[in-house]
Amino acid sequence: MNFNDQYNRYPRGSSGRKLIKRPLETPGLQSNSNILQTHPNIGNPQYSQMYSENSFQNINKPYASNFTPNMKQNEYQPVSQQITGFNVSNQAHILTDPLVTNMAIQYGQALVGSGKQIVDKEIEKYVPLSRLKYYFAVDTSYVSRKLSVILFPFIHSDWSIKYDQNEPIQPKFEINAPDLYIPTMAFLTYVLLAGLILGMKNLFSPEKLSIEATNALGWTAIEVIIQLLMLYIANINTNLKTLDLIAYSSYKYVGIIIVMLVGLLMGHLGYIICLIYISVSLAFFLMRTLKLQILTEPVTTQPDVYGMPQQVSHQIGLKRRQYFLLFMACTQPILIWWFTWRIV
């Protein structure tokens, strides 16, 4: 290899260094600037801005290139808009279909019915509305006989329970069954009689009458709540329901009416005598009526040694049951006195 020939091929400067040509000066290589300069609008700012705007607009209009002035409006709509219009028209047609409408109505009725059953089931836990109608199933014969048992319990001999306490029974078929018709009517009569007596004493006012009614309901509610708490704390298992306790606790309004009438007609002495008699008779009525329901443990069915079912009654917590029975019997005279002495 002749290094001297290569050395002499490239020109040198004054300093003796090699002078290498730039790419533009190299034969066979052309600059890109020459190509760009051939376009007449290169470097024009207005053209650059218009080109960039048209590019982005064409991205959002995929069918703009196929548009001609002679085409109708519906012919160049995007496919997505045509599908949307088709779906809307189909949905409107489905909604107007009688079969679909009937199915929707039936589904709505079934949904409302199931919701109503759930609500009724939750309410039934606290207020047995299905049993409530049985407490008002009375007739004239039952009312007269029941009032005689409450006011004259000493002459009544049959206190046995001849019905299944787990199932509701109409009181008109069983004299010893509790009812809510007599307590309700007695409460309303008590409120009206209290207003009459206050009017005779020139003390009547709507506010006082409402106060008397509210006090009576409040004390009855407190009494029932205390009874339920005692049953729970003392762990006393009975067949008594909440409505039964309300009925037995509200029979005192019958005695309250008698005491108020006697006190109004016979003065203070008649009031005291009647109060004593009504208190004793009502306490005796409650003790004899509730004796078999409180002092006896609910009967359960258990298999014997041979596997045959038999009814078993357990006597557990007899003293606690007796205390609860005495509490129910003794609180009635106190409440009768409390409701009557302020008015008579």
C-alpha positions as CSV (number, residue, x, y, z in Angstrom):
1,M,0.0,0.0,0.0
2,N,1.4,3.4,-1.0
3,F,0.8,5.7,1.9
4,N,2.5,8.6,0.1
5,D,-0.1,8.5,-2.6
6,Q,-3.0,8.7,-0.1
7,Y,-1.1,11.5,1.7
8,N,-0.8,13.5,-1.4
9,R,-4.5,13.0,-2.5
10,Y,-6.0,15.3,0.0
11,P,-5.0,19.0,0.0
12,R,-3.4,20.5,3.0
13,G,-3.6,23.9,4.6
14,S,-0.8,26.1,5.5
15,S,-0.3,24.3,8.8
16,G,0.0,21.0,7.1
17,R,-3.3,19.5,8.3
18,K,-5.7,17.6,6.1
19,L,-8.7,19.6,4.8
20,I,-11.8,17.3,4.8
21,K,-14.7,18.4,2.7
22,R,-18.1,19.1,4.3
23,P,-21.1,16.8,3.4
24,L,-22.5,19.5,1.1
25,E,-19.2,19.7,-0.7
26,T,-18.9,15.9,-1.0
27,P,-19.6,14.8,-4.6
28,G,-22.8,12.7,-4.9
29,L,-24.5,13.9,-1.7
30,Q,-27.2,16.6,-1.9
31,S,-28.7,18.5,1.0
32,N,-32.4,18.1,2.1
33,S,-32.7,21.8,2.1
34,N,-32.6,21.8,-1.7
35,I,-35.6,19.4,-1.8
36,L,-37.7,21.4,0.7
37,Q,-37.0,24.6,-1.0
38,T,-38.6,23.3,-4.2
39,H,-42.1,23.5,-2.6
40,P,-43.4,27.0,-3.0
41,N,-45.4,27.2,0.3
42,I,-42.6,25.8,2.6
43,G,-41.9,28.4,5.3
44,N,-45.3,30.1,4.9
45,P,-46.9,30.3,8.5
46,Q,-50.5,30.6,7.2
47,Y,-50.1,27.4,5.1
48,S,-48.7,25.5,8.1
49,Q,-51.5,26.5,10.4
50,M,-54.2,25.6,7.8
51,Y,-52.6,22.2,7.1
52,S,-52.5,21.3,10.8
53,E,-56.1,22.3,11.4
54,N,-57.4,20.3,8.4
55,S,-55.4,17.3,9.5
56,F,-57.2,17.2,13.0
57,Q,-60.6,17.9,11.5
58,N,-60.2,15.0,9.0
59,I,-59.4,12.7,11.9
60,N,-62.9,13.3,13.5
61,K,-64.7,13.1,10.1
62,P,-63.8,9.7,8.6
63,Y,-66.5,10.1,5.9
64,A,-65.6,13.6,4.9
65,S,-63.6,12.4,1.9
66,N,-66.5,10.5,0.5
67,F,-68.9,13.5,0.8
68,T,-70.2,15.1,-2.4
69,P,-72.6,18.1,-2.6
70,N,-75.2,15.9,-4.4
71,M,-75.5,13.4,-1.5
72,K,-78.4,13.5,0.9
73,Q,-77.9,14.1,4.5
74,N,-78.8,10.6,5.7
75,E,-76.4,9.0,3.2
76,Y,-73.2,10.4,4.8
77,Q,-74.1,9.9,8.5
78,P,-71.6,7.8,10.4
79,V,-72.4,4.2,11.0
80,S,-72.5,4.7,14.8
81,Q,-75.2,7.3,14.5
82,Q,-77.3,5.0,12.2
83,I,-76.9,2.1,14.7
84,T,-78.0,4.4,17.6
85,G,-81.1,5.5,15.7
86,F,-81.9,1.9,15.0
87,N,-81.6,0.9,18.7
88,V,-83.8,3.8,19.8
89,S,-86.5,2.9,17.4
90,N,-86.3,-0.8,18.5
91,Q,-86.5,0.2,22.2
92,A,-89.5,2.3,21.6
93,H,-91.2,-0.5,19.7
94,I,-90.4,-3.0,22.5
95,L,-91.8,-0.7,25.2
96,T,-95.1,-0.4,23.3
97,D,-95.4,-4.2,22.9
98,P,-98.4,-5.4,25.0
99,L,-96.6,-8.6,26.0
100,V,-93.6,-6.7,27.4
101,T,-95.9,-4.3,29.2
102,N,-97.8,-7.1,30.8
103,M,-94.6,-8.8,31.9
104,A,-93.4,-5.6,33.5
105,I,-96.6,-5.1,35.3
106,Q,-96.6,-8.6,36.7
107,Y,-93.0,-8.3,37.7
108,G,-93.8,-5.0,39.5
109,Q,-96.7,-6.6,41.3
110,A,-94.6,-9.6,42.4
111,L,-91.9,-7.2,43.7
112,V,-94.4,-5.1,45.7
113,G,-96.0,-8.3,47.1
114,S,-92.7,-9.7,48.3
115,G,-91.7,-6.4,49.8
116,K,-95.1,-6.2,51.6
117,Q,-94.6,-9.7,53.0
118,I,-91.1,-8.7,54.4
119,V,-92.5,-5.6,56.0
120,D,-95.5,-7.5,57.5
121,K,-93.1,-10.1,58.9
122,E,-90.9,-7.5,60.6
123,I,-94.0,-5.8,62.1
124,E,-95.4,-9.1,63.2
125,K,-92.4,-9.6,65.5
126,Y,-93.4,-6.6,67.6
127,V,-97.1,-6.1,67.0
128,P,-99.0,-9.3,66.1
129,L,-101.5,-7.7,63.8
130,S,-102.7,-11.1,62.5
131,R,-103.8,-12.1,66.1
132,L,-105.3,-8.7,66.9
133,K,-108.6,-9.3,65.1
134,Y,-109.3,-12.3,67.3
135,Y,-109.2,-10.1,70.4
136,F,-112.2,-8.2,69.1
137,A,-114.3,-11.2,68.0
138,V,-117.0,-10.9,70.7
139,D,-120.7,-10.8,70.9
140,T,-123.3,-9.4,73.3
141,S,-123.5,-12.7,75.3
142,Y,-119.8,-12.8,75.9
143,V,-119.6,-9.1,77.0
144,S,-122.4,-9.6,79.5
145,R,-120.9,-12.8,80.9
146,K,-117.4,-11.3,81.0
147,L,-118.5,-8.2,82.9
148,S,-120.2,-10.4,85.5
149,V,-117.0,-12.4,85.9
150,I,-115.0,-9.3,86.4
151,L,-117.4,-7.6,88.9
152,F,-118.5,-10.8,90.7
153,P,-115.6,-13.3,90.4
154,F,-116.6,-15.1,93.6
155,I,-119.5,-16.8,92.0
156,H,-117.6,-18.0,88.9
157,S,-116.4,-21.6,89.4
158,D,-114.9,-22.8,86.1
159,W,-111.5,-21.0,85.6
160,S,-110.0,-23.8,83.5
161,I,-108.4,-23.2,80.1
162,K,-110.1,-25.2,77.4
163,Y,-108.2,-23.9,74.4
164,D,-104.7,-24.1,72.9
165,Q,-102.9,-21.0,74.0
166,N,-100.4,-21.2,71.2
167,E,-103.2,-20.6,68.7
168,P,-105.5,-17.5,68.7
169,I,-109.1,-18.1,69.7
170,Q,-112.2,-15.9,69.4
171,P,-113.2,-14.9,73.0
172,K,-116.9,-15.4,72.2
173,F,-116.2,-19.1,72.3
174,E,-114.3,-19.1,75.6
175,I,-115.2,-17.0,78.6
176,N,-111.8,-17.2,80.2
177,A,-110.0,-16.0,77.1
178,P,-108.7,-12.4,77.1
179,D,-110.2,-9.8,74.8
180,L,-109.5,-6.1,73.9
181,Y,-113.1,-5.0,73.1
182,I,-114.1,-4.5,76.8
183,P,-110.8,-2.7,77.7
184,T,-111.1,-0.4,74.7
185,M,-114.7,0.5,75.3
186,A,-114.0,0.9,79.1
187,F,-111.1,3.3,78.4
188,L,-113.2,5.5,76.1
189,T,-116.1,5.5,78.6
190,Y,-113.6,6.5,81.4
191,V,-112.4,9.5,79.3
192,L,-116.0,10.7,78.6
193,L,-117.1,10.2,82.2
194,A,-114.0,12.1,83.5
195,G,-115.0,15.0,81.2
196,L,-118.6,14.9,82.5
197,I,-117.5,15.0,86.2
198,L,-115.0,17.8,85.5
199,G,-117.8,19.7,83.7
200,M,-120.1,19.3,86.7
201,K,-117.4,20.8,88.9
202,N,-116.8,23.7,86.4
203,L,-113.3,22.4,85.8
204,F,-113.7,21.1,82.3
205,S,-111.3,22.1,79.5
206,P,-110.1,20.2,76.4
207,E,-106.6,20.3,77.8
208,K,-107.5,18.6,81.0
209,L,-109.5,15.9,79.2
210,S,-106.5,15.2,76.9
211,I,-104.2,15.1,79.9
212,E,-106.4,12.5,81.6
213,A,-106.5,10.3,78.5
214,T,-102.7,10.6,78.0
215,N,-102.0,9.8,81.7
216,A,-104.2,6.7,81.5
217,L,-102.5,5.4,78.3
218,G,-99.1,6.3,79.7
219,W,-99.6,4.5,83.0
220,T,-101.0,1.4,81.2
221,A,-98.0,1.3,78.9
222,I,-95.6,1.6,81.8
223,E,-97.4,-1.2,83.6
224,V,-97.1,-3.5,80.6
225,I,-93.5,-2.7,80.1
226,I,-92.7,-3.5,83.7
227,Q,-94.5,-6.8,83.4
228,L,-92.5,-7.7,80.3
229,L,-89.2,-6.8,82.0
230,M,-90.1,-8.9,85.0
231,L,-90.9,-11.9,82.9
232,Y,-87.6,-11.5,81.1
233,I,-85.4,-10.8,84.1
234,A,-87.0,-13.6,86.2
235,N,-86.8,-16.0,83.2
236,I,-90.5,-16.9,83.5
237,N,-91.7,-18.9,80.5
238,T,-95.5,-18.5,79.9
239,N,-97.9,-18.6,77.1
240,L,-99.0,-15.0,77.8
241,K,-98.5,-12.7,74.8
242,T,-98.0,-9.0,74.9
243,L,-101.7,-8.4,73.8
244,D,-102.8,-10.7,76.7
245,L,-100.9,-8.6,79.2
246,I,-102.5,-5.4,77.7
247,A,-106.0,-7.0,78.0
248,Y,-105.6,-8.1,81.6
249,S,-104.0,-4.8,82.6
250,S,-106.8,-2.8,81.0
251,Y,-109.7,-4.6,82.7
252,K,-109.3,-2.2,85.6
253,Y,-111.1,0.5,83.5
254,V,-114.3,-1.4,84.2
255,G,-113.7,-1.0,87.9
256,I,-112.7,2.6,87.5
257,I,-116.0,3.5,85.8
258,I,-118.0,1.8,88.6
259,V,-116.0,3.6,91.3
260,M,-116.4,7.0,89.6
261,L,-120.2,6.5,89.2
262,V,-120.7,5.4,92.8
263,G,-118.6,8.2,94.1
264,L,-120.6,10.7,92.0
265,L,-123.9,9.4,93.2
266,M,-123.2,8.4,96.8
267,G,-120.4,10.8,97.9
268,H,-117.1,10.1,99.5
269,L,-118.3,7.2,101.7
270,G,-119.8,5.3,98.8
271,Y,-116.5,6.0,96.9
272,I,-114.4,4.3,99.6
273,I,-116.6,1.3,99.9
274,C,-116.9,0.7,96.2
275,L,-113.1,1.2,95.8
276,I,-112.4,-1.5,98.3
277,Y,-114.8,-4.0,96.8
278,I,-113.7,-3.3,93.2
279,S,-110.1,-3.6,94.2
280,V,-110.6,-7.0,95.9
281,S,-112.8,-8.4,93.1
282,L,-110.4,-7.4,90.4
283,A,-107.4,-8.8,92.3
284,F,-109.3,-12.1,92.8
285,F,-110.3,-12.2,89.1
286,L,-106.7,-11.7,88.0
287,M,-105.3,-14.3,90.4
288,R,-107.7,-17.0,89.4
289,T,-107.5,-16.2,85.7
290,L,-103.7,-16.1,85.5
291,K,-103.0,-18.8,88.0
292,L,-103.0,-21.6,85.5
293,Q,-101.1,-19.5,82.9
294,I,-98.3,-18.2,85.2
295,L,-97.8,-20.8,87.9
296,T,-97.6,-23.7,85.4
297,E,-94.6,-24.0,83.0
298,P,-95.7,-24.4,79.4
299,V,-96.3,-28.0,78.4
300,T,-93.6,-29.4,76.1
301,T,-93.6,-32.7,74.1
302,Q,-90.6,-35.0,74.7
303,P,-90.1,-38.6,73.8
304,D,-90.2,-41.2,76.6
305,V,-87.9,-44.2,77.1
306,Y,-89.7,-46.0,74.3
307,G,-89.5,-43.1,71.9
308,M,-93.2,-42.2,72.2
309,P,-94.0,-38.5,72.5
310,Q,-95.4,-37.4,75.8
311,Q,-96.4,-34.0,77.3
312,V,-94.1,-32.8,80.1
313,S,-94.7,-29.8,82.4
314,H,-91.8,-28.5,84.5
315,Q,-92.3,-26.6,87.7
316,I,-89.4,-24.2,87.7
317,G,-89.1,-20.9,89.6
318,L,-92.4,-21.3,91.4
319,K,-91.7,-18.4,93.9
320,R,-90.8,-16.0,91.1
321,R,-94.1,-16.9,89.4
322,Q,-96.0,-16.3,92.6
323,Y,-94.3,-12.9,93.0
324,F,-95.2,-11.9,89.5
325,L,-98.8,-13.0,90.0
326,L,-99.1,-10.9,93.2
327,F,-97.5,-7.9,91.5
328,M,-100.2,-8.0,88.7
329,A,-103.0,-8.4,91.3
330,C,-101.8,-5.8,93.7
331,T,-101.0,-3.0,91.2
332,Q,-104.6,-2.8,89.9
333,P,-106.2,-1.4,93.2
334,I,-103.4,1.2,93.4
335,L,-103.9,2.3,89.8
336,I,-107.7,2.4,90.3
337,W,-107.3,4.7,93.3
338,W,-104.8,6.9,91.4
339,F,-107.1,7.4,88.4
340,T,-110.2,8.2,90.5
341,W,-109.3,10.2,93.5
342,R,-108.2,13.3,91.5
343,I,-111.5,13.4,89.7
344,V,-114.1,12.3,92.2
